[in-house]
Amino acid sequence: MKHLAVVGASGAVGEVMTRLLEERRFPLASIKFLASERSVGRSVTFRGERYAVELLRAEAFEGVDIVLSSTPASISRTFSPQAACAGAVVVDNSSAFRMDAEVPLVVPEVNPGDVERHRGIIANPNCSTIQMVVALKPLHDRFKIKRVVVSTYQAVSGAGQKGIDELRAQAAALIEGRPLPSPSKFSHAIAFNCVPRIDDFTEGGYTKEEMKMVNETRKIMGDASIAVEPTCVRVPVYNAHSESIMIECERPITPESARAAWVSAPGLRVLDDPSSGVYPVPTEVSGQDDVFVGRIRQALSSDRALSFWCVADNLRKGAATNAVQIAEELIKRDAFATARR
Ligand SMILES: NC(=O)c1ccc[n+]([C@@H]2O[C@H](COP(=O)([O-])OP(=O)(O)OC[C@H]3O[C@@H](n4cnc5c(N)ncnc54)[C@H](OP(=O)(O)O)[C@@H]3O)[C@@H](O)[C@H]2O)c1
């Protein structure tokens, strides 16, 4: 039984993390909830008991075995190494350590064994990347993917609680005919709009979010040769990210052979009967842990290319579920004990 701390417990991911630990009956000796001074004084209900939110500080990690951290990258950079130094294994949801060569970047359906390489910190990938690699891995194993062209339709909850609040306030104002509150979390109005920018632009014209999809996909899949061409778009959906994906493979691929590869894939469900209206949509996928694919079709251009649609709950599989699965994997492999020696 482990002593666990949820860091960033008051945030959008932290709140879902807490519910998931209850749902999955995570084996616990004790649990604590940490956040900034803004949340000290608030409480979290867990398994029917109320816990006071404590201030995130180095001393809070004494005696803690596992830290599930969901804070901004700048905060993780300070506190996740402190937690690791105190003897905990940290599963960090931020982008702070993902591309660090010494930090495993893990999606349990794809590279579970990488948890054993940790030196105190394991990174949880970007939400858009997680759902994509769960869908790509079974296809890569059989058809060897050479290139991925992906456009995302990302929910506002991907920008945290403030993102959700901003869509709600703008939508209410527009419907009621009031002046639109100024955008703060997003670069343009998000209500009834699409914004083709998530995070800052890099020199090449791609955004940082897009480059995360390029670099993290290669690291998780263990194949630096995969080319990824992403466009990341924020859309006025509360929760669950959607992706339009086209892959080009080394070997011929058909919708039937892709379905056969996906049928036994862990964490993935095929919802694909378009003429009966069966395909995944964010409002129906929200609240579920699996990654859903549908609209599976042969690409018009090649017998080695396939197009499909992929939807997953970004707060669950894109963040909290994946982090809890990593912690479960650590316990299953006793890789946690190895790290503490
Ligand atoms: N949202 C997603 O879909 C998603 C998916 C994958 C990864 N992530 C990553 O997960 C992390 C959290 O995202 P989120 O969406 O949950 O954000 P959020 O709703 O803004 O929550 C941020 C959390 O971090 C805490 N925090 C902020 N500043 C702090 C400080 N100075 N000291 C201590 N705690 C502090 C906040 O505490 P207070 O409430 O007390 O300020 C809150 O609990 C981010 O790194 C994000 O990139 C998010």
The ligand as an SDF file (V2000), in Angstrom:
LIG
                    3D

 48 52  0  0  0  0  0  0  0  0999 V2000
   -6.1550   19.9780  -19.1550 N   0  0  0  0  0  0  0  0  0  0  0  0
   -5.7080   18.9790  -19.8970 C   0  0  0  0  0  0  0  0  0  0  0  0
   -6.4420   18.3890  -20.7250 O   0  0  0  0  0  0  0  0  0  0  0  0
   -4.2810   18.5200  -19.7510 C   0  0  0  0  0  0  0  0  0  0  0  0
   -3.8900   17.3660  -20.4420 C   0  0  0  0  0  0  0  0  0  0  0  0
   -2.5640   16.9250  -20.3130 C   0  0  0  0  0  0  0  0  0  0  0  0
   -1.6820   17.6320  -19.5300 C   0  0  0  0  0  0  0  0  0  0  0  0
   -2.0930   18.7550  -18.8840 N   0  0  0  0  0  0  0  0  0  0  0  0
   -1.1150   19.4620  -18.0440 C   0  0  0  0  0  0  0  0  0  0  0  0
   -1.4750   19.2630  -16.6850 O   0  0  0  0  0  0  0  0  0  0  0  0
   -1.1210   20.4230  -15.9270 C   0  0  0  0  0  0  0  0  0  0  0  0
   -2.3650   20.9290  -15.1860 C   0  0  0  0  0  0  0  0  0  0  0  0
   -3.3430   21.2640  -16.1320 O   0  0  0  0  0  0  0  0  0  0  0  0
   -4.8460   21.6810  -15.7250 P   0  0  0  0  0  0  0  0  0  0  0  0
   -5.5670   21.7070  -17.0100 O   0  0  0  0  0  0  0  0  0  0  0  0
   -5.3360   20.8570  -14.6110 O   0  0  0  0  0  0  0  0  0  0  0  0
   -4.6100   23.2040  -15.2120 O   0  0  0  0  0  0  0  0  0  0  0  0
   -5.4400   24.0540  -14.1430 P   0  0  0  0  0  0  0  0  0  0  0  0
   -6.8860   23.7090  -14.1730 O   0  0  0  0  0  0  0  0  0  0  0  0
   -5.0520   25.4630  -14.4000 O   0  0  0  0  0  0  0  0  0  0  0  0
   -4.8320   23.5900  -12.7190 O   0  0  0  0  0  0  0  0  0  0  0  0
   -3.5100   23.9180  -12.3250 C   0  0  0  0  0  0  0  0  0  0  0  0
   -3.2110   23.3520  -10.9610 C   0  0  0  0  0  0  0  0  0  0  0  0
   -1.8760   23.7190  -10.6110 O   0  0  0  0  0  0  0  0  0  0  0  0
   -1.8990   24.4090   -9.3700 C   0  0  0  0  0  0  0  0  0  0  0  0
   -0.9120   25.4760   -9.3060 N   0  0  0  0  0  0  0  0  0  0  0  0
   -0.7640   26.5330  -10.1460 C   0  0  0  0  0  0  0  0  0  0  0  0
    0.2170   27.3430   -9.6950 N   0  0  0  0  0  0  0  0  0  0  0  0
    0.6940   26.7910   -8.5680 C   0  0  0  0  0  0  0  0  0  0  0  0
    1.6910   27.1610   -7.6340 C   0  0  0  0  0  0  0  0  0  0  0  0
    2.4010   28.3110   -7.7670 N   0  0  0  0  0  0  0  0  0  0  0  0
    1.9290   26.3520   -6.5710 N   0  0  0  0  0  0  0  0  0  0  0  0
    1.2010   25.2320   -6.3890 C   0  0  0  0  0  0  0  0  0  0  0  0
    0.2180   24.8220   -7.2410 N   0  0  0  0  0  0  0  0  0  0  0  0
   -0.0260   25.5970   -8.3040 C   0  0  0  0  0  0  0  0  0  0  0  0
   -3.2800   25.0190   -9.2750 C   0  0  0  0  0  0  0  0  0  0  0  0
   -3.5640   25.3040   -7.9210 O   0  0  0  0  0  0  0  0  0  0  0  0
   -4.5020   26.5660   -7.5330 P   0  0  0  0  0  0  0  0  0  0  0  0
   -5.8930   26.1890   -7.9690 O   0  0  0  0  0  0  0  0  0  0  0  0
   -4.3540   26.6200   -6.0430 O   0  0  0  0  0  0  0  0  0  0  0  0
   -3.9750   27.7530   -8.2460 O   0  0  0  0  0  0  0  0  0  0  0  0
   -4.1320   23.9010   -9.8720 C   0  0  0  0  0  0  0  0  0  0  0  0
   -4.3700   22.9170   -8.8960 O   0  0  0  0  0  0  0  0  0  0  0  0
   -0.5130   21.4250  -16.9140 C   0  0  0  0  0  0  0  0  0  0  0  0
    0.8900   21.2950  -16.9270 O   0  0  0  0  0  0  0  0  0  0  0  0
   -1.0970   20.9670  -18.2400 C   0  0  0  0  0  0  0  0  0  0  0  0
   -0.2770   21.3340  -19.3350 O   0  0  0  0  0  0  0  0  0  0  0  0
   -3.3680   19.2120  -18.9690 C   0  0  0  0  0  0  0  0  0  0  0  0
  1  2  1  0
  2  3  2  0
  2  4  1  0
  4  5  1  0
  4 48  2  0
  5  6  2  0
  6  7  1  0
  7  8  2  0
  8  9  1  0
  8 48  1  0
  9 10  1  0
  9 46  1  0
 10 11  1  0
 11 12  1  0
 11 44  1  0
 12 13  1  0
 13 14  1  0
 14 15  2  0
 14 16  1  0
 14 17  1  0
 17 18  1  0
 18 19  2  0
 18 20  1  0
 18 21  1  0
 21 22  1  0
 22 23  1  0
 23 24  1  0
 23 42  1  0
 24 25  1  0
 25 26  1  0
 25 36  1  0
 26 27  1  0
 26 35  1  0
 27 28  2  0
 28 29  1  0
 29 30  1  0
 29 35  2  0
 30 31  1  0
 30 32  2  0
 32 33  1  0
 33 34  2  0
 34 35  1  0
 36 37  1  0
 36 42  1  0
 37 38  1  0
 38 39  2  0
 38 40  1  0
 38 41  1  0
 42 43  1  0
 44 45  1  0
 44 46  1  0
 46 47  1  0
M  CHG  2   8   1  16  -1
M  END
$$$$
